[in-house]
Structure formats: structure tokens, C-alpha cells
Amino acid sequence: MASVENIDEMKSYLTPREENEMTASYQNTTSIACPVCEESFDYLVVCKRPETSLSLGKVMNLCTVTNEDGRLFLFTHE
């Protein structure tokens, strides 16, 4: 599994899509492999707070990575 430092570096290769005070999302336009399952993922969603509400518009598979300060990284697979 990738370290959080590697995930933060990975974000520089992704396309930013939406950001607010609770979350930020990045689209994987270059087919980078998910650090959890090693399959290409569609979006990375970063939860900035320990308590975050998400509204998912469609059914998808999720892989997650959490770091020590409570940030949650969701890798979505459609």
C-alpha cells in the first residue's frame, strides 16, 4: 500500500475537479494505478475533515487509505 506522502505526490499527476472546505476531488486522466488494489482508478477524493458527508451520484467501488491525522483518501472505480 502506498504511503500518504506518495499519495500527496500522486495528486500532482491528476486533474483537479472540485474542492470545498470538506473535500477535494481529482480525476485520473493518465491511468495511474490505485495504491490499494493496483487497478486504474477514476477519481481520488480527499476528505479534509475526520467527519465528512459524501453524496455519491452513482454506484461505484471504493478503495480507501487513511493517514495518522484522520485524512481519508477514497479511490473510486466505476
mmCIF file as gemmi writes it, N, C-alpha and C atoms, coordinates in Angstrom:
data_model
loop_
_atom_site.group_PDB
_atom_site.id
_atom_site.type_symbol
_atom_site.label_atom_id
_atom_site.label_alt_id
_atom_site.label_comp_id
_atom_site.label_asym_id
_atom_site.label_entity_id
_atom_site.label_seq_id
_atom_site.pdbx_PDB_ins_code
_atom_site.Cartn_x
_atom_site.Cartn_y
_atom_site.Cartn_z
_atom_site.occupancy
_atom_site.B_iso_or_equiv
_atom_site.pdbx_formal_charge
_atom_site.auth_seq_id
_atom_site.auth_asym_id
_atom_site.pdbx_PDB_model_num
ATOM 1 N N . MET Axp A 1 ? 0.844 -1.181 0 1 0 ? 1 A 1
ATOM 2 C CA . MET Axp A 1 ? 0 0 0 1 0 ? 1 A 1
ATOM 3 C C . MET Axp A 1 ? 0.89 1.244 0 1 0 ? 1 A 1
ATOM 4 N N . ALA Axp A 2 ? 0.473 2.267 -0.721 1 0 ? 2 A 1
ATOM 5 C CA . ALA Axp A 2 ? 1.239 3.499 -0.839 1 0 ? 2 A 1
ATOM 6 C C . ALA Axp A 2 ? 1.186 4.309 0.447 1 0 ? 2 A 1
ATOM 7 N N . SER Axp A 3 ? 2.27 5.042 0.698 1 0 ? 3 A 1
ATOM 8 C CA . SER Axp A 3 ? 2.266 5.941 1.85 1 0 ? 3 A 1
ATOM 9 C C . SER Axp A 3 ? 1.5 7.21 1.485 1 0 ? 3 A 1
ATOM 10 N N . VAL Axp A 4 ? 1.095 7.943 2.512 1 0 ? 4 A 1
ATOM 11 C CA . VAL Axp A 4 ? 0.372 9.19 2.285 1 0 ? 4 A 1
ATOM 12 C C . VAL Axp A 4 ? 1.24 10.183 1.523 1 0 ? 4 A 1
ATOM 13 N N . GLU Axp A 5 ? 2.542 10.177 1.772 1 0 ? 5 A 1
ATOM 14 C CA . GLU Axp A 5 ? 3.439 11.072 1.03 1 0 ? 5 A 1
ATOM 15 C C . GLU Axp A 5 ? 3.379 10.756 -0.46 1 0 ? 5 A 1
ATOM 16 N N . ASN Axp A 6 ? 3.332 9.473 -0.805 1 0 ? 6 A 1
ATOM 17 C CA . ASN Axp A 6 ? 3.217 9.087 -2.212 1 0 ? 6 A 1
ATOM 18 C C . ASN Axp A 6 ? 1.877 9.516 -2.8 1 0 ? 6 A 1
ATOM 19 N N . ILE Axp A 7 ? 0.823 9.45 -2.01 1 0 ? 7 A 1
ATOM 20 C CA . ILE Axp A 7 ? -0.492 9.884 -2.485 1 0 ? 7 A 1
ATOM 21 C C . ILE Axp A 7 ? -0.492 11.388 -2.711 1 0 ? 7 A 1
ATOM 22 N N . ASP Axp A 8 ? 0.101 12.152 -1.798 1 0 ? 8 A 1
ATOM 23 C CA . ASP Axp A 8 ? 0.189 13.597 -1.995 1 0 ? 8 A 1
ATOM 24 C C . ASP Axp A 8 ? 0.977 13.92 -3.26 1 0 ? 8 A 1
ATOM 25 N N . GLU Axp A 9 ? 2.034 13.181 -3.531 1 0 ? 9 A 1
ATOM 26 C CA . GLU Axp A 9 ? 2.795 13.373 -4.764 1 0 ? 9 A 1
ATOM 27 C C . GLU Axp A 9 ? 1.973 12.96 -5.982 1 0 ? 9 A 1
ATOM 28 N N . MET Axp A 10 ? 1.197 11.881 -5.856 1 0 ? 10 A 1
ATOM 29 C CA . MET Axp A 10 ? 0.353 11.391 -6.943 1 0 ? 10 A 1
ATOM 30 C C . MET Axp A 10 ? -0.63 12.467 -7.404 1 0 ? 10 A 1
ATOM 31 N N . LYS Axp A 11 ? -1.122 13.276 -6.478 1 0 ? 11 A 1
ATOM 32 C CA . LYS Axp A 11 ? -2.11 14.307 -6.83 1 0 ? 11 A 1
ATOM 33 C C . LYS Axp A 11 ? -1.586 15.255 -7.897 1 0 ? 11 A 1
ATOM 34 N N . SER Axp A 12 ? -0.266 15.452 -7.975 1 0 ? 12 A 1
ATOM 35 C CA . SER Axp A 12 ? 0.289 16.358 -8.977 1 0 ? 12 A 1
ATOM 36 C C . SER Axp A 12 ? 0.114 15.823 -10.397 1 0 ? 12 A 1
ATOM 37 N N . TYR Axp A 13 ? -0.17 14.525 -10.544 1 0 ? 13 A 1
ATOM 38 C CA . TYR Axp A 13 ? -0.387 13.917 -11.856 1 0 ? 13 A 1
ATOM 39 C C . TYR Axp A 13 ? -1.865 13.788 -12.208 1 0 ? 13 A 1
ATOM 40 N N . LEU Axp A 14 ? -2.742 14.185 -11.298 1 0 ? 14 A 1
ATOM 41 C CA . LEU Axp A 14 ? -4.179 14.078 -11.505 1 0 ? 14 A 1
ATOM 42 C C . LEU Axp A 14 ? -4.77 15.426 -11.877 1 0 ? 14 A 1
ATOM 43 N N . THR Axp A 15 ? -5.961 15.418 -12.469 1 0 ? 15 A 1
ATOM 44 C CA . THR Axp A 15 ? -6.639 16.65 -12.882 1 0 ? 15 A 1
ATOM 45 C C . THR Axp A 15 ? -7.598 17.093 -11.782 1 0 ? 15 A 1
ATOM 46 N N . PRO Axp A 16 ? -7.366 18.277 -11.17 1 0 ? 16 A 1
ATOM 47 C CA . PRO Axp A 16 ? -8.287 18.761 -10.123 1 0 ? 16 A 1
ATOM 48 C C . PRO Axp A 16 ? -9.682 18.983 -10.699 1 0 ? 16 A 1
ATOM 49 N N . ARG Axp A 17 ? -10.717 18.595 -9.96 1 0 ? 17 A 1
ATOM 50 C CA . ARG Axp A 17 ? -12.09 18.753 -10.422 1 0 ? 17 A 1
ATOM 51 C C . ARG Axp A 17 ? -12.911 19.652 -9.506 1 0 ? 17 A 1
ATOM 52 N N . GLU Axp A 18 ? -13.084 19.289 -8.246 1 0 ? 18 A 1
ATOM 53 C CA . GLU Axp A 18 ? -13.903 20.083 -7.319 1 0 ? 18 A 1
ATOM 54 C C . GLU Axp A 18 ? -13.193 20.178 -5.984 1 0 ? 18 A 1
ATOM 55 N N . GLU Axp A 19 ? -13.406 21.315 -5.306 1 0 ? 19 A 1
ATOM 56 C CA . GLU Axp A 19 ? -12.848 21.468 -3.967 1 0 ? 19 A 1
ATOM 57 C C . GLU Axp A 19 ? -13.75 22.363 -3.143 1 0 ? 19 A 1
ATOM 58 N N . ASN Axp A 20 ? -13.951 21.977 -1.904 1 0 ? 20 A 1
ATOM 59 C CA . ASN Axp A 20 ? -14.664 22.813 -0.936 1 0 ? 20 A 1
ATOM 60 C C . ASN Axp A 20 ? -13.978 22.63 0.412 1 0 ? 20 A 1
ATOM 61 N N . GLU Axp A 21 ? -14.558 23.12 1.471 1 0 ? 21 A 1
ATOM 62 C CA . GLU Axp A 21 ? -13.874 23.035 2.757 1 0 ? 21 A 1
ATOM 63 C C . GLU Axp A 21 ? -13.837 21.627 3.347 1 0 ? 21 A 1
ATOM 64 N N . MET Axp A 22 ? -14.644 20.703 2.814 1 0 ? 22 A 1
ATOM 65 C CA . MET Axp A 22 ? -14.669 19.337 3.342 1 0 ? 22 A 1
ATOM 66 C C . MET Axp A 22 ? -13.94 18.322 2.47 1 0 ? 22 A 1
ATOM 67 N N . THR Axp A 23 ? -13.972 18.511 1.139 1 0 ? 23 A 1
ATOM 68 C CA . THR Axp A 23 ? -13.377 17.53 0.228 1 0 ? 23 A 1
ATOM 69 C C . THR Axp A 23 ? -12.688 18.203 -0.955 1 0 ? 23 A 1
ATOM 70 N N . ALA Axp A 24 ? -11.848 17.426 -1.613 1 0 ? 24 A 1
ATOM 71 C CA . ALA Axp A 24 ? -11.255 17.817 -2.895 1 0 ? 24 A 1
ATOM 72 C C . ALA Axp A 24 ? -11.274 16.574 -3.772 1 0 ? 24 A 1
ATOM 73 N N . SER Axp A 25 ? -11.569 16.737 -5.059 1 0 ? 25 A 1
ATOM 74 C CA . SER Axp A 25 ? -11.573 15.581 -5.954 1 0 ? 25 A 1
ATOM 75 C C . SER Axp A 25 ? -10.654 15.818 -7.145 1 0 ? 25 A 1
ATOM 76 N N . TYR Axp A 26 ? -10.048 14.719 -7.587 1 0 ? 26 A 1
ATOM 77 C CA . TYR Axp A 26 ? -9.083 14.741 -8.682 1 0 ? 26 A 1
ATOM 78 C C . TYR Axp A 26 ? -9.411 13.589 -9.615 1 0 ? 26 A 1
ATOM 79 N N . GLN Axp A 27 ? -9.427 13.866 -10.921 1 0 ? 27 A 1
ATOM 80 C CA . GLN Axp A 27 ? -9.716 12.83 -11.909 1 0 ? 27 A 1
ATOM 81 C C . GLN Axp A 27 ? -8.41 12.212 -12.397 1 0 ? 27 A 1
ATOM 82 N N . ASN Axp A 28 ? -8.424 10.903 -12.525 1 0 ? 28 A 1
ATOM 83 C CA . ASN Axp A 28 ? -7.265 10.158 -13.009 1 0 ? 28 A 1
ATOM 84 C C . ASN Axp A 28 ? -7.341 10.094 -14.534 1 0 ? 28 A 1
ATOM 85 N N . THR Axp A 29 ? -6.753 11.064 -15.206 1 0 ? 29 A 1
ATOM 86 C CA . THR Axp A 29 ? -6.798 11.126 -16.668 1 0 ? 29 A 1
ATOM 87 C C . THR Axp A 29 ? -5.59 10.445 -17.304 1 0 ? 29 A 1
ATOM 88 N N . THR Axp A 30 ? -4.689 9.901 -16.484 1 0 ? 30 A 1
ATOM 89 C CA . THR Axp A 30 ? -3.471 9.277 -17.016 1 0 ? 30 A 1
ATOM 90 C C . THR Axp A 30 ? -3.354 7.797 -16.649 1 0 ? 30 A 1
ATOM 91 N N . SER Axp A 31 ? -4.439 7.182 -16.177 1 0 ? 31 A 1
ATOM 92 C CA . SER Axp A 31 ? -4.492 5.747 -15.856 1 0 ? 31 A 1
ATOM 93 C C . SER Axp A 31 ? -3.471 5.305 -14.808 1 0 ? 31 A 1
ATOM 94 N N . ILE Axp A 32 ? -3.309 6.09 -13.762 1 0 ? 32 A 1
ATOM 95 C CA . ILE Axp A 32 ? -2.439 5.713 -12.646 1 0 ? 32 A 1
ATOM 96 C C . ILE Axp A 32 ? -3.101 4.581 -11.869 1 0 ? 32 A 1
ATOM 97 N N . ALA Axp A 33 ? -2.315 3.649 -11.384 1 0 ? 33 A 1
ATOM 98 C CA . ALA Axp A 33 ? -2.832 2.509 -10.629 1 0 ? 33 A 1
ATOM 99 C C . ALA Axp A 33 ? -3.217 2.925 -9.211 1 0 ? 33 A 1
ATOM 100 N N . CYS Axp A 34 ? -4.296 2.338 -8.723 1 0 ? 34 A 1
ATOM 101 C CA . CYS Axp A 34 ? -4.747 2.543 -7.349 1 0 ? 34 A 1
ATOM 102 C C . CYS Axp A 34 ? -3.706 1.94 -6.398 1 0 ? 34 A 1
ATOM 103 N N . PRO Axp A 35 ? -3.306 2.66 -5.349 1 0 ? 35 A 1
ATOM 104 C CA . PRO Axp A 35 ? -2.31 2.112 -4.432 1 0 ? 35 A 1
ATOM 105 C C . PRO Axp A 35 ? -2.843 0.977 -3.558 1 0 ? 35 A 1
ATOM 106 N N . VAL Axp A 36 ? -4.152 0.766 -3.559 1 0 ? 36 A 1
ATOM 107 C CA . VAL Axp A 36 ? -4.741 -0.293 -2.748 1 0 ? 36 A 1
ATOM 108 C C . VAL Axp A 36 ? -4.886 -1.582 -3.557 1 0 ? 36 A 1
ATOM 109 N N . CYS Axp A 37 ? -5.575 -1.501 -4.712 1 0 ? 37 A 1
ATOM 110 C CA . CYS Axp A 37 ? -5.868 -2.714 -5.493 1 0 ? 37 A 1
ATOM 111 C C . CYS Axp A 37 ? -5.025 -2.843 -6.759 1 0 ? 37 A 1
ATOM 112 N N . GLU Axp A 38 ? -4.255 -1.804 -7.098 1 0 ? 38 A 1
ATOM 113 C CA . GLU Axp A 38 ? -3.366 -1.777 -8.252 1 0 ? 38 A 1
ATOM 114 C C . GLU Axp A 38 ? -4.07 -1.746 -9.6 1 0 ? 38 A 1
ATOM 115 N N . GLU Axp A 39 ? -5.406 -1.525 -9.61 1 0 ? 39 A 1
ATOM 116 C CA . GLU Axp A 39 ? -6.159 -1.3 -10.848 1 0 ? 39 A 1
ATOM 117 C C . GLU Axp A 39 ? -6.227 0.205 -11.086 1 0 ? 39 A 1
ATOM 118 N N . SER Axp A 40 ? -6.399 0.624 -12.331 1 0 ? 40 A 1
ATOM 119 C CA . SER Axp A 40 ? -6.564 2.051 -12.62 1 0 ? 40 A 1
ATOM 120 C C . SER Axp A 40 ? -7.832 2.563 -11.931 1 0 ? 40 A 1
ATOM 121 N N . PHE Axp A 41 ? -7.753 3.714 -11.286 1 0 ? 41 A 1
ATOM 122 C CA . PHE Axp A 41 ? -8.918 4.288 -10.616 1 0 ? 41 A 1
ATOM 123 C C . PHE Axp A 41 ? -9.446 5.464 -11.422 1 0 ? 41 A 1
ATOM 124 N N . ASP Axp A 42 ? -10.674 5.903 -11.12 1 0 ? 42 A 1
ATOM 125 C CA . ASP Axp A 42 ? -11.288 7.003 -11.855 1 0 ? 42 A 1
ATOM 126 C C . ASP Axp A 42 ? -11.074 8.35 -11.166 1 0 ? 42 A 1
ATOM 127 N N . TYR Axp A 43 ? -11.352 8.407 -9.862 1 0 ? 43 A 1
ATOM 128 C CA . TYR Axp A 43 ? -11.215 9.645 -9.093 1 0 ? 43 A 1
ATOM 129 C C . TYR Axp A 43 ? -10.544 9.376 -7.764 1 0 ? 43 A 1
ATOM 130 N N . LEU Axp A 44 ? -9.827 10.364 -7.286 1 0 ? 44 A 1
ATOM 131 C CA . LEU Axp A 44 ? -9.33 10.393 -5.917 1 0 ? 44 A 1
ATOM 132 C C . LEU Axp A 44 ? -10.122 11.471 -5.201 1 0 ? 44 A 1
ATOM 133 N N . VAL Axp A 45 ? -10.756 11.114 -4.097 1 0 ? 45 A 1
ATOM 134 C CA . VAL Axp A 45 ? -11.48 12.077 -3.269 1 0 ? 45 A 1
ATOM 135 C C . VAL Axp A 45 ? -10.738 12.158 -1.941 1 0 ? 45 A 1
ATOM 136 N N . VAL Axp A 46 ? -10.319 13.367 -1.571 1 0 ? 46 A 1
ATOM 137 C CA . VAL Axp A 46 ? -9.614 13.591 -0.316 1 0 ? 46 A 1
ATOM 138 C C . VAL Axp A 46 ? -10.589 14.231 0.666 1 0 ? 46 A 1
ATOM 139 N N . CYS Axp A 47 ? -10.826 13.562 1.784 1 0 ? 47 A 1
ATOM 140 C CA . CYS Axp A 47 ? -11.677 14.116 2.844 1 0 ? 47 A 1
ATOM 141 C C . CYS Axp A 47 ? -10.775 14.9 3.787 1 0 ? 47 A 1
ATOM 142 N N . LYS Axp A 48 ? -11.026 16.197 3.91 1 0 ? 48 A 1
ATOM 143 C CA . LYS Axp A 48 ? -10.16 17.073 4.682 1 0 ? 48 A 1
ATOM 144 C C . LYS Axp A 48 ? -10.453 17.059 6.17 1 0 ? 48 A 1
ATOM 145 N N . ARG Axp A 49 ? -11.614 16.578 6.548 1 0 ? 49 A 1
ATOM 146 C CA . ARG Axp A 49 ? -12.017 16.551 7.949 1 0 ? 49 A 1
ATOM 147 C C . ARG Axp A 49 ? -12.319 15.121 8.368 1 0 ? 49 A 1
ATOM 148 N N . PRO Axp A 50 ? -12.179 14.82 9.655 1 0 ? 50 A 1
ATOM 149 C CA . PRO Axp A 50 ? -12.496 13.463 10.114 1 0 ? 50 A 1
ATOM 150 C C . PRO Axp A 50 ? -13.963 13.084 9.889 1 0 ? 50 A 1
ATOM 151 N N . GLU Axp A 51 ? -14.87 14.054 9.978 1 0 ? 51 A 1
ATOM 152 C CA . GLU Axp A 51 ? -16.29 13.804 9.713 1 0 ? 51 A 1
ATOM 153 C C . GLU Axp A 51 ? -16.663 14.518 8.422 1 0 ? 51 A 1
ATOM 154 N N . THR Axp A 52 ? -16.962 13.754 7.403 1 0 ? 52 A 1
ATOM 155 C CA . THR Axp A 52 ? -17.299 14.317 6.099 1 0 ? 52 A 1
ATOM 156 C C . THR Axp A 52 ? -18.481 13.56 5.522 1 0 ? 52 A 1
ATOM 157 N N . SER Axp A 53 ? -19.426 14.294 4.943 1 0 ? 53 A 1
ATOM 158 C CA . SER Axp A 53 ? -20.577 13.685 4.296 1 0 ? 53 A 1
ATOM 159 C C . SER Axp A 53 ? -20.352 13.706 2.786 1 0 ? 53 A 1
ATOM 160 N N . LEU Axp A 54 ? -20.56 12.566 2.156 1 0 ? 54 A 1
ATOM 161 C CA . LEU Axp A 54 ? -20.407 12.462 0.711 1 0 ? 54 A 1
ATOM 162 C C . LEU Axp A 54 ? -21.736 12.079 0.087 1 0 ? 54 A 1
ATOM 163 N N . SER Axp A 55 ? -22.009 12.641 -1.077 1 0 ? 55 A 1
ATOM 164 C CA . SER Axp A 55 ? -23.199 12.289 -1.827 1 0 ? 55 A 1
ATOM 165 C C . SER Axp A 55 ? -22.731 11.678 -3.14 1 0 ? 55 A 1
ATOM 166 N N . LEU Axp A 56 ? -22.897 10.373 -3.262 1 0 ? 56 A 1
ATOM 167 C CA . LEU Axp A 56 ? -22.453 9.67 -4.461 1 0 ? 56 A 1
ATOM 168 C C . LEU Axp A 56 ? -23.612 9.573 -5.442 1 0 ? 56 A 1
ATOM 169 N N . GLY Axp A 57 ? -23.395 10.056 -6.658 1 0 ? 57 A 1
ATOM 170 C CA . GLY Axp A 57 ? -24.442 10.068 -7.66 1 0 ? 57 A 1
ATOM 171 C C . GLY Axp A 57 ? -24.634 8.752 -8.385 1 0 ? 57 A 1
ATOM 172 N N . LYS Axp A 58 ? -23.708 7.81 -8.214 1 0 ? 58 A 1
ATOM 173 C CA . LYS Axp A 58 ? -23.825 6.518 -8.892 1 0 ? 58 A 1
ATOM 174 C C . LYS Axp A 58 ? -23.116 5.456 -8.07 1 0 ? 58 A 1
ATOM 175 N N . VAL Axp A 59 ? -23.392 4.207 -8.403 1 0 ? 59 A 1
ATOM 176 C CA . VAL Axp A 59 ? -22.782 3.086 -7.706 1 0 ? 59 A 1
ATOM 177 C C . VAL Axp A 59 ? -21.351 2.921 -8.203 1 0 ? 59 A 1
ATOM 178 N N . MET Axp A 60 ? -20.42 2.771 -7.278 1 0 ? 60 A 1
ATOM 179 C CA . MET Axp A 60 ? -19.025 2.565 -7.645 1 0 ? 60 A 1
ATOM 180 C C . MET Axp A 60 ? -18.315 1.798 -6.547 1 0 ? 60 A 1
ATOM 181 N N . ASN Axp A 61 ? -17.195 1.218 -6.881 1 0 ? 61 A 1
ATOM 182 C CA . ASN Axp A 61 ? -16.352 0.55 -5.894 1 0 ? 61 A 1
ATOM 183 C C . ASN Axp A 61 ? -15.395 1.58 -5.309 1 0 ? 61 A 1
ATOM 184 N N . LEU Axp A 62 ? -15.095 1.427 -4.027 1 0 ? 62 A 1
ATOM 185 C CA . LEU Axp A 62 ? -14.207 2.354 -3.338 1 0 ? 62 A 1
ATOM 186 C C . LEU Axp A 62 ? -13.054 1.6 -2.692 1 0 ? 62 A 1
ATOM 187 N N . CYS Axp A 63 ? -11.853 2.145 -2.809 1 0 ? 63 A 1
ATOM 188 C CA . CYS Axp A 63 ? -10.69 1.689 -2.049 1 0 ? 63 A 1
ATOM 189 C C . CYS Axp A 63 ? -10.3 2.87 -1.171 1 0 ? 63 A 1
ATOM 190 N N . THR Axp A 64 ? -9.879 2.612 0.066 1 0 ? 64 A 1
ATOM 191 C CA . THR Axp A 64 ? -9.582 3.717 0.984 1 0 ? 64 A 1
ATOM 192 C C . THR Axp A 64 ? -8.213 3.586 1.623 1 0 ? 64 A 1
ATOM 193 N N . VAL Axp A 65 ? -7.631 4.745 1.912 1 0 ? 65 A 1
ATOM 194 C CA . VAL Axp A 65 ? -6.382 4.851 2.66 1 0 ? 65 A 1
ATOM 195 C C . VAL Axp A 65 ? -6.591 5.968 3.668 1 0 ? 65 A 1
ATOM 196 N N . THR Axp A 66 ? -6.233 5.736 4.928 1 0 ? 66 A 1
ATOM 197 C CA . THR Axp A 66 ? -6.347 6.757 5.966 1 0 ? 66 A 1
ATOM 198 C C . THR Axp A 66 ? -4.96 7.043 6.516 1 0 ? 66 A 1
ATOM 199 N N . ASN Axp A 67 ? -4.703 8.318 6.851 1 0 ? 67 A 1
ATOM 200 C CA . ASN Axp A 67 ? -3.419 8.612 7.464 1 0 ? 67 A 1
ATOM 201 C C . ASN Axp A 67 ? -3.593 8.961 8.939 1 0 ? 67 A 1
ATOM 202 N N . GLU Axp A 68 ? -2.497 9.266 9.598 1 0 ? 68 A 1
ATOM 203 C CA . GLU Axp A 68 ? -2.495 9.481 11.036 1 0 ? 68 A 1
ATOM 204 C C . GLU Axp A 68 ? -3.328 10.68 11.493 1 0 ? 68 A 1
ATOM 205 N N . ASP Axp A 69 ? -3.41 11.722 10.7 1 0 ? 69 A 1
ATOM 206 C CA . ASP Axp A 69 ? -4.167 12.906 11.121 1 0 ? 69 A 1
ATOM 207 C C . ASP Axp A 69 ? -5.637 12.839 10.723 1 0 ? 69 A 1
ATOM 208 N N . GLY Axp A 70 ? -6.093 11.667 10.268 1 0 ? 70 A 1
ATOM 209 C CA . GLY Axp A 70 ? -7.511 11.473 10.002 1 0 ? 70 A 1
ATOM 210 C C . GLY Axp A 70 ? -7.957 11.759 8.586 1 0 ? 70 A 1
ATOM 211 N N . ARG Axp A 71 ? -7.053 12.194 7.703 1 0 ? 71 A 1
ATOM 212 C CA . ARG Axp A 71 ? -7.469 12.404 6.311 1 0 ? 71 A 1
ATOM 213 C C . ARG Axp A 71 ? -7.771 11.054 5.682 1 0 ? 71 A 1
ATOM 214 N N . LEU Axp A 72 ? -8.855 11.012 4.949 1 0 ? 72 A 1
ATOM 215 C CA . LEU Axp A 72 ? -9.273 9.79 4.26 1 0 ? 72 A 1
ATOM 216 C C . LEU Axp A 72 ? -9.127 10.02 2.763 1 0 ? 72 A 1
ATOM 217 N N . PHE Axp A 73 ? -8.505 9.077 2.086 1 0 ? 73 A 1
ATOM 218 C CA . PHE Axp A 73 ? -8.329 9.129 0.64 1 0 ? 73 A 1
ATOM 219 C C . PHE Axp A 73 ? -9.188 8.032 0.033 1 0 ? 73 A 1
ATOM 220 N N . LEU Axp A 74 ? -10.153 8.406 -0.807 1 0 ? 74 A 1
ATOM 221 C CA . LEU Axp A 74 ? -11.037 7.444 -1.468 1 0 ? 74 A 1
ATOM 222 C C . LEU Axp A 74 ? -10.649 7.352 -2.941 1 0 ? 74 A 1
ATOM 223 N N . PHE Axp A 75 ? -10.363 6.152 -3.381 1 0 ? 75 A 1
ATOM 224 C CA . PHE Axp A 75 ? -10.078 5.904 -4.791 1 0 ? 75 A 1
ATOM 225 C C . PHE Axp A 75 ? -11.321 5.248 -5.366 1 0 ? 75 A 1
ATOM 226 N N . THR Axp A 76 ? -11.963 5.887 -6.353 1 0 ? 76 A 1
ATOM 227 C CA . THR Axp A 76 ? -13.206 5.376 -6.904 1 0 ? 76 A 1
ATOM 228 C C . THR Axp A 76 ? -12.943 4.577 -8.183 1 0 ? 76 A 1
ATOM 229 N N . HIS Axp A 77 ? -13.729 3.516 -8.336 1 0 ? 77 A 1
ATOM 230 C CA . HIS Axp A 77 ? -13.676 2.664 -9.525 1 0 ? 77 A 1
ATOM 231 C C . HIS Axp A 77 ? -15.097 2.524 -10.045 1 0 ? 77 A 1
ATOM 232 N N . GLU Axp A 78 ? -15.35 2.997 -11.263 1 0 ? 78 A 1
ATOM 233 C CA . GLU Axp A 78 ? -16.7 2.909 -11.84 1 0 ? 78 A 1
ATOM 234 C C . GLU Axp A 78 ? -16.943 1.568 -12.469 1 0 ? 78 A 1
